[in-house]
Amino acid sequence: MTRAPFYDETADAPTGGSATWLTTDDGVTVRAGYWPHDQPRGTVFFFTGRCEFIEKYGRNASEFARRGLAVVAVDWRGQGLSDRLLKDPNTGHVDKFQDYQRDVRALLTYAEEIDAPKPWFMLGHSMGGAIGLRALIDGHAFKAAAFSAPMWGIVIAPSLRQLSQVLPRVATSLGFGGRYAPTTGGASYLLTAEFEDNQLTTDPEAWAHMQDLAQLQPRFQLGGPSLTWLAEALAETRALAAAPRPNVPMHVSVGTEEEIVQIDAIEAMAADWPGATIEVIKGAEHELLMERADVRLPFIDRIVATFGLD
């Protein structure tokens, strides 16, 4: 295994972490991160969201370490330090949403090779929540799962809903799928949005911390999704809604101020998932793990309880 760059010194992360290059079964290079634990009770796998990168979760890795868990995380293909898939590196792109499962398989093989402590647990945020749910459906052995505002449905402005059902598929079929989805472009949301209007967090300190991390490395920045990504993501959310629910303990939380993923899709998924629990957190926005402490820390405690480790 080849060491990869790691910037956890400025991420408020646990000590002893490292990053490694992995090669997927279709030849894509992705970056994995690992924070070990001296007395582990298991390992939590961070399935991160679109535009994210491993170091962004350093603070949360520290919280899980305090609760006795090692942490594994990944930069999905097309973002972070993993291979970008288009000539324009700022486009969030994937050819097929199922390709993310190639990254999952590479990550789990890596975890076996480094003997990441078992049992294994999953924590999926936003896009990572869709990837993680598919991994559970495919039978990957996680003892329990938790989700933060999972992408089980995507919020689309009413004026664009009809167009969004047609344009991405048509553009992809005509060879224009690499173009940005409507209303998006190449600029990083973190570095262009104003805190007062942002859709991610109500915590100004967390917002500033995310901005600082995004500027550590130019490739930590990503723009809007491609039309193909949007077509694939919409198709995957429909497929997940129709799929059998996995037989694992699950907790999901979402904020009342959520504007990126569909709360009703999350509620519907949880309603017919045997043994699942759901919490809608008053006043919270999309990134519950980047929210103020009175939101973030109780959420982490709820996750650990779902894992059976409270």
Secondary structure as UniProt FT lines:
FT   STRAND          2..3
FT   HELIX           8..10
FT   TURN            11..12
FT   TURN            15..16
FT   STRAND          18..23
FT   TURN            25..26
FT   STRAND          29..35
FT   STRAND          43..47
FT   TURN            50..51
FT   HELIX           54..57
FT   HELIX           58..66
FT   TURN            67..68
FT   STRAND          70..75
FT   TURN            77..78
FT   TURN            80..81
FT   TURN            89..90
FT   TURN            97..98
FT   HELIX           99..113
FT   TURN            114..115
FT   STRAND          120..125
FT   HELIX           127..137
FT   TURN            138..139
FT   STRAND          144..148
FT   HELIX           158..160
FT   HELIX           161..173
FT   TURN            174..175
FT   TURN            177..178
FT   TURN            182..183
FT   HELIX           189..192
FT   HELIX           195..197
FT   HELIX           204..214
FT   HELIX           218..220
FT   STRAND          225..226
FT   HELIX           227..242
FT   STRAND          250..255
FT   TURN            256..257
FT   HELIX           263..271
FT   TURN            274..275
FT   STRAND          277..281
FT   TURN            282..283
FT   HELIX           288..290
FT   HELIX           293..306
FT   TURN            307..308
//
